[in-house]
Each structure stands twice: as structure tokens, then as C-alpha cells.
Amino acid sequence: MLLDPVQSRACIAKALREGRAILAVNADSPAAITDCLEAARRTGAPIIIETSLWQLTGHSFGAGDPVRGLVRYLVQLSAMANAEPYRETRVLFHTDHIKGPETLRILGAAIRGVEANLCGSTAHVAASSISLDSSEFSEEENIRHICTLCEIASEAQRDLTLEMEAGVDDGLTPPEVTKRLLSAVEEKHPGRICLWAPGLGTRHGFSAEGYPEFSAEAVASQRALAREIAGRDIGIALHGSSGLSTEKLREAITAGVVKVNWSSESLLIRSRAAAEYYATHQAELEKTHPKWKATAMDHGLQSYISECYLPRVIERMELLTGL
Ligand SMILES: [Zn+2]
């Protein structure tokens, strides 16, 4: 089932208490969403499905309009997550890397949610947790946007669970920056921030030379500082996990990483499987071949990708949850 913001906070807090992390997959297509839900069902672990501006405006969802994309994404995800095979699976929907002039319009829509008619019954569905991309913001702009999201939620009488970030690709975030950012939001809107994504020395994408700056100590000190500022435990969200070794990832989770974003490697696995499918099925795509239609249909391609992708998602989830 798709969790609401209050259920999401409880789910994240439970994982943090148990020393586990939740996989957050930047799911790029409806078929990727299906595979992620299936991986979560098989492992019994919760999963975060996240979407960024490029999916919301992209061809499979908004086709140019990010708010239309958000509605389509939310309705598709909730239709699957609330359906029978996945009713017992904890699914969170998170907005990841939303930026640009439409940030507040998109995130306002994600907070307010939509009424969806799912198999005959109407349900209100909204984002489980929210973050925005602060990479082009000053500290003041970052604080102002986060506070505005809190005000939008209050006006709409909706709950809100937030991830706040700071320079996730810019090396280690200094403690004084953490203090300034978290304190400013906590003072005005206490209790809304559930996840903190400081710079931890990782970067988005792949890295040939690893991340020499990254250490479990940096995670632990950011977690301790966030707890001191907020007066409660706040989980660390890790961006740029694709280039991190298994050993480092395990250490990071023990130190307080509770949400592990996974995008680059996920995309690579799916796109390589697609390339392999077309390379190995060329003969079947001849119009005289008896199987050409089954091979040409999206279902043929997506089923092939799923066979490669699903075991990798399960493997990643097992690593994060220590199963
Ligand atoms: Zn990220």
C-alpha cells in the first residue's frame, strides 16, 4: 500500500531504530515501478519510489507538463501499490530533485494530492515525502522554499514529511551549514523534517576512483548534529550511492543512513538489458517472422528487462536491510 506522510515517518523511524536502510529507486518508467514493487513484495521490505523533474516532464508521464506528469505518476503508482499483490507491501512515493521555476507548483500538487478512483473506490493519494533540489539555491532560498512547502501543507490541511538537502555533490557539508539550515526550519515548522541529506563526499553518477572523502564518521557526526538541533532522531539520506562500494554502504547504514537513493546503476541495468534484447531478437523483428508482434510489443521488451533487473533490485534491498 502507498503510505501517507504520517505512515512514512513511522516507517522511516522504524528502519532507523533497526539499523536498516530503505532503498529509494528513481523509477524511470511504469515498468520500472512494477519491478520495484515486485522486489519489495518478494523481500518483505519497504521501498521508496522516487521521481525527479525529468520523469515528470518526460514522455512516459507529463509529456511536457510536470504537474500532469505528477498526477499520472501518482495515479499509476497508487493503482499498483494499492492493488491486491502489493497491499501488504509498504510503498513510499518521494519527490526527488525537483528544481526550476515550477518547483513550488509541482511540490504543492504533490502535497495536496489527487482524488483517484481505484477499482471502484475513491481514494485520496499524495506524496509520502517531499524533497527539492537545492543545488542552485543559496541557504536562504533553500530555507524559504522548505518553509513555503510547510505553509502550503498547513493551508491544505495535509501532513508533510520532508527531506532537506544541502550541497549533496559539493563535498562534506560543514557543521555550521547544517546548524543554520535545520535550525531555521525547525524553529518555524518543528517536526516536519524526517530526513537530512548533507554532502557526504559522494557524487551523483559513477566514479572510477571512488569517494575518498566519504566516511561513516561523516554520516555519524551529521546524524548526531541533526538530532541535537531537532531534539529527535533524523535519518540521513544518501545521494550518489551508485559509485559506493558494498563495504562502505554497510558502514554508512550502521552510522545512520536510512534512505539510499539509487538511480544511475538502475538506469544502466535497464538500458543495457534493452540493448541486449534488441541485439538478440533482430531476426524476430522481421515482419515475416511468426513471433514479430510479440517481440515488437512493449511487453516483450519490458519482460526481458525485468528478468535482468528484478534480481538486482532484490540484491540491493537485501544488502540495505541486512536480510
Ligand atoms: Zn540525488
Boltz pocket constraint, residues with backbone or C-beta under 6 A from the ligand:
constraints:
  - pocket:
      binder: B
      contacts: [[A, 97], [A, 168], [A, 204], [A, 239], [A, 240], [A, 261]]
      max_distance: 6.0
